[in-house]
Amino acid sequence: MGGLPKKAQQLVGLREKKSGVLALDSGALLFKEEKIPPDQVQQLTTTAQGIVSAYNRMSFAAVGVARQDLAAGLPFLLGLRQKSDFPWLSANLVSRTRGKPYFKPHTLLTMAGMNIAVIGLTSGQGTGTDALLTEKDNAVILPWEDVLPREIALLKGRADMLILLSNLPAAVNRKIAEKHPEIHLILQGGSASGNMAPERINNTLITQVEQQGKSVGILEVRWNAQTKRWEDPGAENLLLEKKNELDRLGWQINRYRRQGDPKLAFKDQPDALAAYDAMLAQRERLDQEISRLTVEHNARNASRTQFSSFSHRFEAMRKELPDNPAVGAIVEATTTEVNRLGKIAAKARAAAPLEQGQMVFPENYAGSTACRSCHAPQFKKWLNTKHASAYGTLEDKGQQFNSQCLPCHVTGAFGQPGEMALSLADDLRQVGCETCHGPAGQHAVRPQSARPGQPSMDTCLRCHTGDHDDNFIFPEALARLRCGSP
């Protein structure tokens, strides 16, 4: 939930500057996965309720029902719908016996003098029984082909613009765009990772914002309600992309320069210096390309007015962005309750006898202290890093029992049951050696034949995401934290 106060404040800023700001979400809003570990149900459903409260405050117009949103069960989402000030949309999640949708299939909005229709589609599992839905739910997710044409027909003549919130796979969304040019915009989510710049297929734009609020996608549309046709964005959108890329690159370069002349500041860190030189070369290439695209842009004639056009950008939830006080208070209250529930679970687990499964070390983990005897210089260097006090930062915030935060502040919690993180040995309550190099239980026994691995960028990006660490640059971090030879 950490990015929600910043996301809310961005919306406030946009609405102060522009009229006709429409906030939509394609789903996968409440949970990251389709299944919830049994020991985390209370904490995760409490977080989901907090997210809905925040979205109410942000005046979202509609949210699509994604498969992940059903992770706590259909009854839970139906109950949460009653507390939502916005409609949850799904045209194809229907009663098995009556065939009626459990959620609104579409919603009609009026904004900036236009009528806008928004349809929701939920991804089905394919063939066979859907594990998300129980027999008691009396529910089925119908193929999009069975419901979408009917929804489009119902909305014909009633909307100036038709938007689809889709949880379907990207390839299926492309097929929809090819078959139904009546749909002008597809916002896809929950089925793929990362941001995706708008792509025009037929007369449909398809775009995507990465999940879990790490970024906000802003699409500015200049819509011609008479022709209802997009222009070919051509060089204009490419120019915007290159300018955005140049801005991000300039921000990274300035971070290096804050420490003085990089040639001097990083003279003993060849990896960091090489990364800096690569960024300078990339900036020069971007400057040249932007100059060329600007000439092309200015040379185009004004005959495009009969078409609709757009511009877009993705904004990461960086730490320096201001927080919205009202949504910040919702997030604080929610995380406090989540931590309280975790504390209760931790006490219950601590009271359980060992033979009932209490574990303090995950399989094959040895703890950082086990590394000390053979790697004393490296251990000493690690003690002076923020990794060594990562658990303490949670204690300072009163969040040391929050199982959603713990994996990035302890060692060995990734891929383990949530309750594991609540009862780790003291020697694992920090971001220790095994977080970067992997489990080292066998290495401690057979140092030569069972060597630990080396950290990759993916290892770091499990935690150093934009909403938690927008200053993270892998080569620089690796150069700063490198342990050296044993």
Backbone torsions as a table, in degrees:
resi	resn	phi	psi	omega
1	MET	NA	-3.5	-169.5
2	GLY	-57.8	-30.1	-177.0
3	GLY	-86.5	-8.0	-174.3
4	LEU	-62.8	-42.0	178.7
5	PRO	-61.7	-34.7	178.4
6	LYS	-73.0	-39.7	177.2
7	LYS	-61.3	-41.5	179.6
8	ALA	-64.2	-41.7	-179.1
9	GLN	-68.9	-32.5	175.1
10	GLN	-62.8	-41.5	178.0
11	LEU	-63.3	-41.0	177.2
12	VAL	-59.1	-45.5	180.0
13	GLY	-62.8	-41.7	179.2
14	LEU	-64.1	-43.0	-177.9
15	ARG	-69.9	-26.0	175.9
16	GLU	-72.3	-30.4	-176.7
17	LYS	-89.9	-31.5	-172.6
18	LYS	-133.7	147.9	170.4
19	SER	-92.7	161.6	177.3
20	GLY	72.9	41.1	175.8
21	VAL	-92.7	117.7	-177.0
22	LEU	-109.0	117.0	-179.2
23	ALA	-97.8	117.8	-179.2
24	LEU	-129.4	151.8	176.9
25	ASP	-138.0	131.7	-176.4
26	SER	-81.1	-4.0	177.8
27	GLY	112.3	-167.3	-168.4
28	ALA	57.3	37.3	-174.5
29	LEU	-84.5	-38.4	-167.4
30	LEU	-90.1	-37.5	-175.1
31	PHE	-136.1	153.1	-179.5
32	LYS	-80.5	-33.6	-175.0
33	GLU	-121.0	169.0	179.3
34	GLU	-81.7	-13.5	178.8
35	LYS	-125.2	140.9	178.2
36	ILE	-106.5	127.6	174.5
37	PRO	-58.6	134.9	-176.4
38	PRO	-53.4	-34.2	-177.1
39	ASP	-78.3	-5.0	-178.8
40	GLN	-114.6	7.3	-175.3
41	VAL	-57.1	-48.1	-176.7
42	GLN	-62.7	-45.1	-177.7
43	GLN	-66.6	-43.2	-175.7
44	LEU	-72.6	-37.3	178.0
45	THR	-71.1	-32.2	174.4
46	THR	-63.8	-41.8	176.7
47	THR	-63.1	-41.1	179.6
48	ALA	-60.0	-41.4	178.6
49	GLN	-64.3	-37.5	177.2
50	GLY	-65.9	-38.1	178.7
51	ILE	-62.4	-43.9	178.8
52	VAL	-62.1	-42.6	177.6
53	SER	-59.2	-40.5	178.9
54	ALA	-66.9	-41.9	179.1
55	TYR	-66.1	-34.3	174.0
56	ASN	-58.8	-44.8	-178.6
57	ARG	-65.7	-30.8	-177.9
58	MET	-85.8	0.2	176.8
59	SER	56.8	52.2	174.0
60	PHE	-70.1	143.5	-177.1
61	ALA	-84.0	-31.3	-179.5
62	ALA	-169.9	152.6	175.9
63	VAL	-134.5	134.0	176.7
64	GLY	-78.9	150.8	176.0
65	VAL	-89.5	110.8	176.5
66	ALA	-98.9	164.8	179.8
67	ARG	-58.8	-39.2	-179.2
68	GLN	-61.4	-30.9	-178.9
69	ASP	-69.1	-14.0	178.5
70	LEU	-95.4	7.5	-173.3
71	ALA	-61.1	-31.4	179.2
72	ALA	-90.4	5.1	178.2
73	GLY	105.2	149.7	178.7
74	LEU	-59.3	-43.7	179.2
75	PRO	-58.2	-38.3	179.5
76	PHE	-62.4	-45.7	-178.8
77	LEU	-67.6	-36.9	177.2
78	LEU	-64.1	-38.2	176.6
79	GLY	-66.8	-40.3	-179.6
80	LEU	-68.1	-29.8	177.6
81	ARG	-58.2	-35.4	-179.3
82	GLN	-66.3	-21.5	179.8
83	LYS	-98.5	2.8	-176.2
84	SER	-96.7	129.7	176.9
85	ASP	-81.8	-4.9	179.4
86	PHE	-115.9	156.0	176.5
87	PRO	-80.7	138.5	167.2
88	TRP	-88.5	131.7	-172.9
89	LEU	-114.9	129.8	170.5
90	SER	-160.4	114.7	179.8
91	ALA	-82.0	-17.6	-171.3
92	ASN	-117.4	4.5	171.8
93	LEU	-94.5	101.3	-167.8
94	VAL	-128.2	165.8	174.3
95	SER	-67.7	132.0	-179.0
96	ARG	-65.2	-35.1	-175.6
97	THR	-90.5	-32.5	-175.6
98	ARG	-104.9	-18.8	179.0
99	GLY	75.9	8.0	-178.9
100	LYS	-92.4	141.7	-179.9
101	PRO	-64.0	143.5	174.8
102	TYR	-78.4	-24.8	-179.9
103	PHE	-123.8	168.2	177.5
104	LYS	-61.6	132.0	177.1
105	PRO	-70.3	-34.7	-179.2
106	HIS	-153.3	168.2	173.2
107	THR	-137.2	147.4	178.4
108	LEU	-109.6	128.0	-177.1
109	LEU	-123.4	149.8	173.6
110	THR	-116.3	122.8	-177.2
111	MET	-151.7	137.2	177.9
112	ALA	51.9	38.1	177.8
113	GLY	75.4	10.9	-179.2
114	MET	-119.8	152.9	170.8
115	ASN	-97.1	121.4	-176.4
116	ILE	-118.6	126.5	177.2
117	ALA	-104.2	136.0	179.3
118	VAL	-125.2	123.9	179.1
119	ILE	-109.8	148.0	175.6
120	GLY	-117.6	140.4	174.8
121	LEU	-131.3	136.2	178.0
122	THR	-106.1	137.3	180.0
123	SER	-71.6	132.7	174.1
124	GLY	-90.8	164.0	-178.7
125	GLN	-75.3	-17.3	-176.0
126	GLY	113.9	-121.4	179.6
127	THR	-99.9	156.0	175.9
128	GLY	88.1	-172.9	-177.3
129	THR	-75.7	136.2	178.5
130	ASP	-87.1	119.7	-176.4
131	ALA	-65.9	-19.3	179.5
132	LEU	-72.0	-27.1	-173.6
133	LEU	-112.4	128.1	179.9
134	THR	-91.4	167.2	177.4
135	GLU	-60.4	-35.5	-179.8
136	LYS	-66.1	-27.4	180.0
137	ASP	-65.9	-27.4	-176.5
138	ASN	52.4	48.8	-174.9
139	ALA	-135.5	154.7	177.4
140	VAL	-147.9	147.9	175.5
141	ILE	-101.0	109.9	-176.3
142	LEU	-77.3	153.2	173.5
143	PRO	-59.8	144.3	-177.9
144	TRP	-60.2	-30.4	-179.1
145	GLU	-62.6	-24.7	-177.4
146	ASP	-81.5	-19.1	-173.0
147	VAL	-122.6	-33.0	-173.0
148	LEU	-64.2	-45.5	178.7
149	PRO	-56.9	-37.4	179.2
150	ARG	-65.6	-42.1	179.2
151	GLU	-64.2	-41.6	178.8
152	ILE	-62.4	-41.6	179.3
153	ALA	-64.2	-40.3	179.4
154	LEU	-63.2	-31.5	-174.6
155	LEU	-94.4	-3.8	-178.2
156	LYS	-60.9	129.2	-179.7
157	GLY	80.1	-4.6	-178.2
158	ARG	-104.9	-11.0	-175.1
159	ALA	-134.1	140.0	174.8
160	ASP	-82.4	-22.1	-179.0
161	MET	-146.7	138.8	-177.7
162	LEU	-119.6	123.0	-177.5
163	ILE	-117.3	139.7	177.3
164	LEU	-116.5	123.6	170.9
165	LEU	-93.9	110.8	-170.3
166	SER	-122.8	131.1	173.3
167	ASN	-98.3	7.6	-178.0
168	LEU	-76.5	158.5	177.9
169	PRO	-59.4	154.7	-176.3
170	ALA	-57.0	-40.4	-178.8
171	ALA	-63.6	-35.6	178.9
172	VAL	-70.6	-39.1	178.0
173	ASN	-62.6	-36.1	176.2
174	ARG	-64.3	-40.6	178.7
175	LYS	-63.4	-40.6	177.4
176	ILE	-61.3	-43.3	-180.0
177	ALA	-62.4	-38.8	-180.0
178	GLU	-68.6	-35.0	-174.6
179	LYS	-89.2	-26.1	-173.9
180	HIS	-129.4	79.4	177.5
181	PRO	-66.0	-8.8	176.4
182	GLU	-66.2	-23.2	177.2
183	ILE	-83.4	122.2	-173.8
184	HIS	-92.0	-24.3	-177.0
185	LEU	-149.1	129.3	173.0
186	ILE	-114.6	118.7	172.9
187	LEU	-100.6	107.9	-175.9
188	GLN	-100.7	148.1	-179.9
189	GLY	-162.9	158.3	174.5
190	GLY	84.6	-7.3	-176.6
191	SER	-118.4	-8.9	179.1
192	ALA	-149.6	163.8	-176.2
193	SER	-104.1	158.7	173.9
194	GLY	86.2	167.4	174.8
195	ASN	-83.6	145.5	177.6
196	MET	-130.4	118.4	178.3
197	ALA	-61.5	149.6	-178.8
198	PRO	-56.2	133.1	177.2
199	GLU	-121.9	131.1	-179.1
200	ARG	-94.8	124.6	174.2
201	ILE	-124.6	118.8	-174.6
202	ASN	61.7	-121.3	176.7
203	ASN	-113.6	29.9	-177.0
204	THR	-122.1	131.5	170.5
205	LEU	-92.1	136.0	174.3
206	ILE	-120.9	130.1	178.1
207	THR	-147.0	167.8	-175.7
208	GLN	-153.6	142.3	173.8
209	VAL	-112.7	139.0	-178.0
210	GLU	-59.3	153.8	-170.8
211	GLN	-74.9	167.1	170.9
212	GLN	62.6	30.5	170.0
213	GLY	68.9	20.8	179.9
214	LYS	-72.9	-24.1	177.5
215	SER	-141.3	161.9	170.3
216	VAL	-116.9	132.2	176.2
217	GLY	-98.3	128.5	-179.3
218	ILE	-118.3	116.7	-179.1
219	LEU	-116.3	112.4	178.4
220	GLU	-96.7	120.0	-173.2
221	VAL	-114.0	132.3	170.9
222	ARG	-111.3	99.4	-165.6
223	TRP	-103.0	130.4	173.2
224	ASN	-98.2	104.0	-174.4
225	ALA	-71.8	-12.5	178.2
226	GLN	-81.4	-51.4	-177.7
227	THR	-84.6	-31.6	-179.0
228	LYS	51.5	41.8	-179.8
229	ARG	-130.6	139.3	177.3
230	TRP	-81.7	143.9	168.3
231	GLU	-79.2	162.0	172.6
232	ASP	-74.5	114.0	-173.9
233	PRO	-61.9	-29.5	174.5
234	GLY	49.1	-132.9	-173.4
235	ALA	-71.0	-22.8	-175.4
236	GLU	-61.9	-48.3	179.8
237	ASN	-71.9	-34.9	176.0
238	LEU	-62.6	-39.3	177.7
239	LEU	-61.6	-43.5	179.5
240	LEU	-64.0	-42.0	178.4
241	GLU	-59.8	-44.2	-178.8
242	LYS	-66.7	-36.1	178.0
243	LYS	-68.0	-40.4	176.8
244	ASN	-63.0	-40.8	178.7
245	GLU	-63.8	-39.6	179.0
246	LEU	-65.1	-39.3	178.4
247	ASP	-61.9	-45.9	179.9
248	ARG	-63.5	-40.0	-179.5
249	LEU	-66.3	-41.4	178.5
250	GLY	-62.0	-37.0	178.3
251	TRP	-64.0	-41.5	179.3
252	GLN	-68.0	-41.3	179.3
253	ILE	-61.8	-42.3	179.9
254	ASN	-63.4	-31.6	176.9
255	ARG	-62.9	-40.5	176.7
256	TYR	-63.4	-39.8	-172.9
257	ARG	-76.8	-14.9	177.6
258	ARG	-63.2	-22.4	-179.0
259	GLN	-92.1	10.7	-177.8
260	GLY	102.8	-165.4	179.1
261	ASP	-62.5	115.4	-177.7
262	PRO	-57.1	-30.9	179.9
263	LYS	-61.2	-31.2	179.1
264	LEU	-92.2	-43.1	-175.7
265	ALA	-63.5	-31.9	-175.9
266	PHE	-115.8	23.6	-176.9
267	LYS	-63.1	-26.2	178.4
268	ASP	-98.9	9.9	179.7
269	GLN	-127.6	79.7	-174.3
270	PRO	-58.7	-34.6	179.8
271	ASP	-64.4	-44.3	-180.0
272	ALA	-66.7	-39.4	179.9
273	LEU	-66.9	-39.0	178.2
274	ALA	-64.4	-39.0	178.0
275	ALA	-64.5	-39.6	178.5
276	TYR	-64.7	-45.6	179.5
277	ASP	-62.6	-37.7	178.3
278	ALA	-64.4	-37.6	178.8
279	MET	-67.9	-37.3	177.2
280	LEU	-63.0	-42.5	179.2
281	ALA	-65.0	-40.4	178.5
282	GLN	-65.0	-37.8	178.8
283	ARG	-63.5	-40.2	178.5
284	GLU	-63.3	-41.9	178.2
285	ARG	-64.1	-40.4	179.4
286	LEU	-65.3	-40.8	178.2
287	ASP	-57.7	-44.1	-179.5
288	GLN	-66.4	-41.5	-178.3
289	GLU	-69.4	-38.3	178.4
290	ILE	-64.4	-38.8	177.4
291	SER	-61.0	-43.4	-179.4
292	ARG	-66.0	-45.1	-178.9
293	LEU	-66.6	-32.4	178.3
294	THR	-65.0	-40.6	177.3
295	VAL	-61.5	-44.7	179.0
296	GLU	-62.5	-42.3	-178.8
297	HIS	-62.0	-45.3	-177.9
298	ASN	-69.6	-23.3	-176.7
299	ALA	-81.5	-15.5	-177.6
300	ARG	-71.5	142.4	-177.9
301	ASN	-78.4	176.9	-172.9
302	ALA	-94.7	18.3	-176.3
303	SER	-77.1	0.7	-176.2
304	ARG	-77.7	-5.8	-171.4
305	THR	-61.2	-20.2	179.1
306	GLN	-77.5	-11.5	-178.3
307	PHE	-104.8	162.9	173.4
308	SER	-91.4	146.7	-177.7
309	SER	-135.5	170.9	-177.5
310	PHE	-154.0	161.3	167.2
311	SER	-136.7	158.1	-176.7
312	HIS	-147.0	161.4	171.1
313	ARG	-159.6	154.8	174.4
314	PHE	-113.9	131.8	-179.5
315	GLU	-118.8	119.7	178.5
316	ALA	-74.1	149.9	179.0
317	MET	-80.9	79.8	-177.0
318	ARG	-79.9	153.2	-175.0
319	LYS	-60.2	-34.7	-174.3
320	GLU	-75.8	-9.6	177.0
321	LEU	-67.4	142.8	-179.0
322	PRO	-70.4	153.8	177.3
323	ASP	-96.5	145.0	171.6
324	ASN	-80.0	123.1	-174.1
325	PRO	-59.8	-42.4	-176.2
326	ALA	-65.6	-46.3	179.1
327	VAL	-71.3	-33.5	175.7
328	GLY	-59.4	-38.5	179.1
329	ALA	-67.5	-36.8	177.3
330	ILE	-64.5	-44.4	-179.6
331	VAL	-63.8	-43.0	-179.5
332	GLU	-63.1	-43.5	179.7
333	ALA	-64.7	-38.6	-178.9
334	THR	-68.0	-47.5	-178.5
335	THR	-66.5	-32.0	175.8
336	THR	-63.7	-41.9	178.6
337	GLU	-68.6	-39.8	178.2
338	VAL	-61.5	-41.4	178.9
339	ASN	-66.6	-37.4	178.0
340	ARG	-61.9	-42.5	178.8
341	LEU	-65.2	-38.7	177.7
342	GLY	-65.5	-36.1	178.8
343	LYS	-64.8	-40.5	177.0
344	ILE	-62.3	-43.6	179.9
345	ALA	-64.5	-38.6	-179.9
346	ALA	-65.4	-40.4	178.6
347	LYS	-64.9	-41.2	179.5
348	ALA	-64.3	-39.2	-179.9
349	ARG	-70.5	-37.7	179.3
350	ALA	-65.4	-29.7	-179.1
351	ALA	-81.8	-13.8	-178.1
352	ALA	-75.7	142.9	178.1
353	PRO	-68.1	152.3	-176.8
354	LEU	-58.1	-36.9	-176.4
355	GLU	-66.9	-13.2	177.9
356	GLN	-89.4	7.4	171.1
357	GLY	112.6	4.8	177.9
358	GLN	-63.5	130.0	-178.5
359	MET	-128.4	142.3	177.6
360	VAL	-113.1	-18.9	176.1
361	PHE	-128.1	122.0	172.4
362	PRO	-61.1	160.8	-177.0
363	GLU	-56.1	130.4	175.3
364	ASN	72.6	8.3	174.7
365	TYR	-91.3	142.7	-177.1
366	ALA	-113.6	-23.0	-175.2
367	GLY	90.6	152.2	-175.2
368	SER	-66.1	-30.5	-179.3
369	THR	-61.6	-30.7	179.1
370	ALA	-65.6	-20.7	-179.5
371	CYS	-82.4	-17.6	-168.8
372	ARG	-62.7	-40.2	-172.7
373	SER	-64.2	-35.2	-179.0
374	CYS	-98.2	-20.5	-174.3
375	HIS	-126.9	52.1	-174.7
376	ALA	-59.5	-46.6	-179.9
377	PRO	-62.4	-40.8	180.0
378	GLN	-66.6	-39.0	179.2
379	PHE	-63.6	-41.7	180.0
380	LYS	-64.1	-40.8	179.0
381	LYS	-65.2	-42.5	180.0
382	TRP	-60.8	-38.1	-178.7
383	LEU	-58.7	-24.2	-178.4
384	ASN	-94.9	8.4	178.9
385	THR	-98.7	164.5	177.1
386	LYS	-68.4	-23.2	177.7
387	HIS	-58.4	-38.6	-175.5
388	ALA	-67.5	-22.1	-179.2
389	SER	-114.3	20.7	-175.4
390	ALA	-61.3	-38.6	179.3
391	TYR	-67.1	-35.0	179.4
392	GLY	-61.7	-31.7	178.8
393	THR	-66.3	-33.0	175.3
394	LEU	-70.2	-40.3	178.3
395	GLU	-60.8	-40.3	-179.9
396	ASP	-62.2	-31.6	-179.8
397	LYS	-93.5	-0.1	-178.3
398	GLY	67.6	34.3	-177.4
399	GLN	-123.4	21.9	-175.7
400	GLN	-72.8	-5.6	176.2
401	PHE	-111.0	9.6	-179.9
402	ASN	-85.9	104.8	-173.9
403	SER	-68.0	-13.3	175.8
404	GLN	-80.4	-25.1	179.2
405	CYS	-92.6	-32.7	-169.9
406	LEU	-54.9	-43.0	-174.3
407	PRO	-53.3	-29.4	-179.5
408	CYS	-90.5	1.4	-178.5
409	HIS	-122.1	1.2	178.2
410	VAL	-133.9	178.9	-179.4
411	THR	-112.3	130.4	172.7
412	GLY	93.0	9.1	-176.0
413	ALA	-89.6	-22.0	-179.3
414	PHE	-65.6	132.2	179.1
415	GLY	79.8	3.3	179.9
416	GLN	-106.4	160.4	173.5
417	PRO	-57.0	147.2	-176.9
418	GLY	-57.5	-35.3	-178.4
419	GLU	-66.1	-22.3	178.6
420	MET	-60.0	-42.7	-177.2
421	ALA	-64.2	-22.2	-178.5
422	LEU	-80.7	-12.5	-174.4
423	SER	-133.0	29.0	178.9
424	LEU	-69.8	152.8	174.6
425	ALA	-62.1	153.3	-179.7
426	ASP	-55.0	-33.4	-176.6
427	ASP	-71.0	-8.0	176.9
428	LEU	-110.7	3.2	-179.2
429	ARG	-89.5	65.3	175.6
430	GLN	-178.3	168.0	175.1
431	VAL	-85.5	91.7	-171.8
432	GLY	-95.1	-171.0	-175.3
433	CYS	-54.6	-40.1	-174.3
434	GLU	-75.5	-14.0	174.0
435	THR	-64.7	-41.5	-178.8
436	CYS	-86.9	-38.9	-170.8
437	HIS	-101.9	-5.6	179.5
438	GLY	89.6	168.2	-179.1
439	PRO	-53.7	135.7	-173.3
440	ALA	-124.0	20.7	178.9
441	GLY	-60.0	-44.2	178.9
442	GLN	-70.5	-35.7	178.5
443	HIS	-62.8	-36.7	179.5
444	ALA	-64.9	-29.0	-179.7
445	VAL	-88.2	-41.3	-178.1
446	ARG	-127.3	78.4	-171.4
447	PRO	-57.7	-37.9	-174.4
448	GLN	-81.0	-38.2	-174.0
449	SER	-91.9	-17.0	-179.4
450	ALA	-122.8	72.8	-176.5
451	ARG	-80.3	141.7	178.3
452	PRO	-72.3	163.8	-180.0
453	GLY	-84.6	178.7	178.3
454	GLN	-109.0	146.3	-178.2
455	PRO	-68.7	142.2	175.3
456	SER	-113.0	172.3	178.0
457	MET	-60.7	-38.4	-180.0
458	ASP	-61.8	-35.5	177.3
459	THR	-58.4	-45.9	-176.9
460	CYS	-71.6	-38.2	-174.2
461	LEU	-73.3	-5.9	171.9
462	ARG	-61.0	-30.8	-177.0
463	CYS	-119.7	-36.4	-176.1
464	HIS	-83.7	64.7	178.5
465	THR	-91.7	166.8	-175.1
466	GLY	-59.1	-34.7	-177.7
467	ASP	-77.7	-13.2	177.9
468	HIS	-111.4	-32.9	-177.2
469	ASP	-148.5	85.7	-178.2
470	ASP	-80.7	0.5	177.4
471	ASN	-98.5	4.9	-171.8
472	PHE	-73.6	123.8	173.4
473	ILE	-128.7	113.9	-170.1
474	PHE	-55.6	-51.6	-178.3
475	PRO	-58.5	-39.2	179.9
476	GLU	-67.2	-43.7	180.0
477	ALA	-63.5	-40.9	-179.2
478	LEU	-65.2	-40.5	179.0
479	ALA	-66.0	-35.9	-178.0
480	ARG	-74.1	-34.6	-173.6
481	LEU	-101.9	-5.7	-175.7
482	ARG	-52.0	130.7	-175.7
483	CYS	-79.6	-28.7	-177.0
484	GLY	90.3	-174.1	-177.8
485	SER	-75.8	149.9	178.8
486	PRO	-66.1	NA	NA
